[in-house]
Amino acid sequence: MNFPHFLSSPDGSDAASGTRALPAVPTAKPGVRGAVSASEFETLFVQWKQSGDPVLRERLILSQRNLVTYLARRFLDRGELSEDVMQIGMVGLINALDAFDPSRGLKFSTFAIPTISGEIRRYFRDKMWGMRVPRRMQELYVVIQNRAEELTQKLDRSPTYAEIAFSLQIEVEEVVEVLELGHALDPQSLDDPVFGDEGSNLADTIGGLDPDLQASEEHAALQMALARLTENERRVLQMAYFQGFSQADIARRLGVSQMHISRLLRRALGQLRHLLEDI
């Protein structure tokens, strides 16, 4: 989507990407008129569609700014800056303008209101989640919650996962996964106190790495790798690294040259390293 220049940051990033702070809400420039009548809007819209003139497009956007202001006011009690909510609403307005088709017989305001409101609602929905969850899963979570409430009233009891899935024509596993992700709305803090244990928090109950367990796993892997070496390779490794003999002592005890022991150790260590990477 091509955004007008007033939705871009000085470095070129846009508000829709969410990668930088939202820029200031635009104001009309000198020479760019504000609100227009419905008939004038239709005329300007046709002219813009035919010519692709960016000045006309900007005028169309700014002419509907009051509509965004009206809708944004409904969300100003949720703790967000009014400029941010307005900017998200302007993104929704641009989406509506790009998708509007006057041949369907709808007024632009009638068509734009759900698009603008939906964009703002999605923004707040994303902000509510304590961790990043795909938007489709967030939206499905709302659908499942609403359907569960409907079924509870209808059945006079809590519905099962299978009943929810059947009513929505989706898999049971998907219902379970989405409801589990619902915990991401308000994840428990590691600083939360532990009930019945004064002075402790949740982080104190989380175990750390067990060095003995890690050593046990490494020992088991080493034994598996050693079993794949030849008897001579295992013998020289045992004498060099477990019994502490020097290469000269090993050579003397086995009746071979120190050079031969050096080559045998180098080959055994290389083979052992390769085997441990595969285990």
N, C-alpha and C positions, 0 to 999 in steps of 0.2 A: 504494500500500500504506500502511496506517495503522500507524505504529510506536508502541510504548508510550512513555510519557514518559521512561523511563530511557535510551532510545536517542537522545534529542534533546539538543542543546547548549542552554545557557541562552538563546541568542538565537533558538532555534527551528529551527536547521538540523539535518539528520539525518546519521547516520553513513553511510547508504547512498549519499548524494549525492556523498561524497568531496570536498566543497567546503571542509570545515574539519577540524581535528584531531579524531580519534575521542575521544568522551567516555569516562569511566571505566567499567570493566566493572561491571554492576549487582550489588548484593547484596540479599538478601531483606530486606524491611521487617519491623518488628515486626508480628506478626499474620498475616504471609503465610508459610505453611508451605513447606518445601522439597520433597524428593523424595516422590513418591507411588507407590503400587503400580500395576501395569498396569491392573488392574480399576478402581481409583479414577480413574486418568487417563481411561479411557474414559467413566466416569460424568461427570466434570467437563467433558470435551470435548463430550459431548452437551448438557449444561446450558448451556455457553457458546454453542454453535451455535444453540440455541433462544432464548436470552435476549440474546446479544450483550454480556453483562456484561464490561466491561474489566477488572474485578478478577479474574474467573475466567480471563480470557485471560492476565493477568500471572502468575497462579498457575501456569497450565499451562506458560508459558515458563520460569519459575524452577524448576519441578519437573524440567525436563530440562537444567538448566545443567551438571550433572555429565557428561552425554553430550557437550556442547560442550567441556568441559575435557579429557575423554579424547581427543577427536579433535584438539584444538588442540595437544596435547603432541607429536603426530607432526611438527609443523611448526616447533617452537621452535628448531631448529638452523639456521635459515635467516637469522638476523640481524635479525629483526623483534621488536619488543617483544611480550611475551606478552599484554599488555592489548589491543594492536591485533589480534592474531590471535584472541583470545577474542571481541572485539567483532564481527569479521567472521563468526566462527562463530555468534554470536547472531543476526546478520542471516539466516544460512542456516537457523537454527532457526525463526525467525519465518516465513520463506518456506515451510518444511516444514509448519509448523502450519496456515498458511492453505490449503495445498494438500491436506492430509491428508483422506482419505476412508475411514473405518473399514469401510464396506460392502465394500471390496475384500478384506477378510480379512487385511490385513497389520497387524503390530504397529507402533505409531508409531515406535519406535526403528529398526526395519528400514527404514521408509520415510524417516526423517529423516537417517540416516547418509550416504547418497550426496549428499543436498542440502547438508548442512553441509560435508562434505568438498569438494564441488564449488565451493562459494562461496569457501572458503579457497584452493583451488587457483587459481581465477580471479584472486583478489586477488594472489597471488604471480606469476601469469603476467603480469598487468598491470604489476607492479612491475619485472619483468625487462626489459621492452622499453625501449630507450634513447630512443625517441620515441613519440609517441602514434599508435597503430595501431588501427583499429576492431576490436572484440572478435571479430567474425565472422572477420576475416582472421587474427587470432591463433589462433583455434581451428582454422581450416582449415589453417594452417601446421603445427600439431601432427599433424593427420590425414594431411597429405601426407608429412610426414617419416616417420611410422610406416609408411605404405603403401610409401614408397620403400625402406625397410629390408626389408619383407616381399618386395617384388619382387626386390630384390637377392639375397636368399637363394634365391628360387625360380628366377630366371633365371641365377644365378651371374655376374652382371654388373650394372652400374648401369643402372636403367631409363631410358628416354627420357621426356621430358615428355609425349609422346603416350600412352605406355603407362600412365603414372600417371593422366593425365586419363581415359583409357578405363576404367581399373579403378574410378575414383571417379565416373564418369558426370558429369564436368564438362568445361568447355572447356579446351583447351590454354593459351589466353591467361591463364586464371585461375590455372593452375598456375604459369606463368612469373611472373605478377604477385606471387603470394603468396610464392614462393621469393625473389624480389628483395627483398620487404619483410622477409625474414628477416634481412637485414643490419642492420635496426633493433634487433635484439636486443643488439648490441654495436657501435654505430657508432664509427668510428675518431676519436680525439681530434685536434684541430688542433695539440695540443702534442706529439703523437708525433714522435720523431726520424725524420729521413729517412735511410734506409739508405745508407751510403757517403758521406754528407755530414755530417761531424762538426760539431756546433754549430748545425745547422739543424733546424727542425721543419716539420711538414706545412703550417702556415699560411704559411711563407715561400715555398712553391711555388705558392700560389694567386695568380693574376693579379688586378690591380685594374682600375679603369676606365681606358680609354685615351682621353684627351682629344682626341687627333687623330682617332680613329675616330668619336667623338661629333660632332666638328666636321664631319667628312665627311658624316655622315648628315644633319646640320642643313643643310649646304650643298646637298645633293641635294634635300631637301624644299623649300628656298627657291627653287631653280631651277624646280622643278615648279610652285610657286605663282605665281612671277613670269610663267611662260609663259601663265598663264590671264588675266593682266591685259591691258588695252588697251595699245596702243603709247604713247599719251600718258601713261598711268599709270606704265608702266615707265620712260619717259624722265625724268619729274620725280623719281621715286624714285632713279634712277641719279645724277642731278645733285645731289640733296639729300644722299643718304646714302653715295654712293660717290666722288663728285667734290668734295664739300664746299662746294657753292654755297649761298648764302643764298636765301631765298624771293624777295627783291628782285632778286638777280642772275639767278635763273631767269626771273622775269617779264620782266626787261629783255631777256634773250637770246631769249625766245620771243615777245616783242611782245604780252604780255597783262598784265592787272593782277595785283598781288601777292595781292589777294583771291581771284582765280580760282585762282592757284597753291596758296593755302592750302586752298581747298575741294577741289582735285584731290588734294593730298597726303593730306588727312584721309580722303577717300573711298578712295584707293588703299591706305592703311594698314589701314583697316577691312576692305576686301575681302581683303587679304593675310592678315590675322589669321584671318579666317573660313576661308580656304582651307587654312592651315597646320593648323588644328584638325581638318580632314577628312582630311589626308594621314597 
